[in-house]
Amino acid sequence: MEEIRDCKGRLACKGNAATGFVEAIYKGQKTRTTLPVGETFTIEREGVVTKVIRISTTAFKIESYACAA
């Protein structure tokens, strides 16, 4: 599984583009899902929004930005 990092370089989650499996672990809490091609998984943590989009069976597209305070 590849590491997916947010715009601040922090680990947001891990994912496998071939299977669509995405897992986010934060402070002992695990969230897991399987994304079909074209679907999005959104993680909001500590003022940063990270969107993981499965664009094909070989790649994810990552969009990450800090929220305005």
C-alpha positions as CSV (number, residue, x, y, z in Angstrom):
1,M,0.0,0.0,0.0
2,E,1.2,3.5,-0.8
3,E,1.3,6.3,1.7
4,I,-0.9,9.2,1.0
5,R,0.2,12.5,2.5
6,D,-1.7,15.8,3.0
7,C,-0.5,19.3,1.9
8,K,1.5,19.6,5.1
9,G,3.4,16.3,4.5
10,R,1.6,14.4,7.2
11,L,0.4,10.8,6.6
12,A,-3.4,11.0,5.8
13,C,-3.9,7.4,4.9
14,K,-2.6,4.4,3.0
15,G,-4.2,3.0,-0.2
16,N,-3.9,0.4,-2.9
17,A,-5.0,1.7,-6.3
18,A,-5.3,-1.8,-7.8
19,T,-7.9,-2.9,-5.3
20,G,-9.3,0.5,-4.3
21,F,-8.7,-0.3,-0.6
22,V,-8.0,2.8,1.5
23,E,-7.3,2.9,5.3
24,A,-6.9,5.8,7.6
25,I,-5.6,5.3,11.1
26,Y,-5.6,8.2,13.6
27,K,-5.2,8.0,17.4
28,G,-6.2,4.3,17.4
29,Q,-9.3,4.8,15.2
30,K,-9.4,2.9,11.9
31,T,-11.5,3.8,8.9
32,R,-11.4,1.5,5.9
33,T,-13.2,1.6,2.6
34,T,-13.0,0.2,-0.9
35,L,-13.3,2.9,-3.6
36,P,-14.6,2.1,-7.1
37,V,-12.9,4.0,-9.9
38,G,-14.1,7.6,-9.9
39,E,-15.1,7.7,-6.3
40,T,-13.7,10.0,-3.5
41,F,-12.7,9.5,0.1
42,T,-12.4,12.7,2.2
43,I,-10.3,13.0,5.3
44,E,-10.7,16.2,7.5
45,R,-8.1,16.5,10.2
46,E,-6.6,19.4,12.2
47,G,-7.6,22.1,9.7
48,V,-6.7,20.2,6.6
49,V,-9.0,18.5,4.0
50,T,-7.5,15.7,1.9
51,K,-9.5,14.1,-0.9
52,V,-8.4,10.7,-2.3
53,I,-9.9,10.1,-5.7
54,R,-9.4,6.7,-7.4
55,I,-8.8,7.7,-11.0
56,S,-7.9,4.2,-12.4
57,T,-6.8,0.8,-11.2
58,T,-3.2,2.1,-11.2
59,A,-3.4,5.5,-9.5
60,F,-5.1,7.9,-7.0
61,K,-5.4,11.6,-7.4
62,I,-4.8,13.6,-4.2
63,E,-6.3,17.0,-3.5
64,S,-5.3,18.6,-0.2
65,Y,-5.7,22.1,1.2
66,A,-5.7,23.9,4.6
67,C,-9.1,25.3,5.7
68,A,-9.4,29.0,6.4
69,A,-9.5,29.8,10.1
